Amino acid sequence: MELMGIQGRTYTIMGSADLKKCSERTFEVEGQEGELENVRAEKVQNYRVTIPGDEPGATTKFYKLMVQ
């Protein structure tokens, strides 16, 4: 997934199997080490994010981006 980050905003990715119950998902940002729960943009820039695969038996199908 790719998103445009705006300075001062915090971005969190939520996942859901049924669009009724969402939960925060960890993700990786290209060029940064480790998994994150959110990212705060220090400047206007593009972010390429990867969401690690679900655990066996999990059925996450839908994602949304929360901007704060």
Beta strands, then each sheet from edge to edge (+ up, - down):
strand 1: 2-5
strand 2: 10-16
strand 3: 23-25
strand 4: 28-29
strand 5: 39-40
strand 6: 45-50
strand 7: 62-67
sheet 1: 1+ 6- 4+
sheet 2: 3+ 2- 5+
sheet 3: 3+ 2- 7+
end
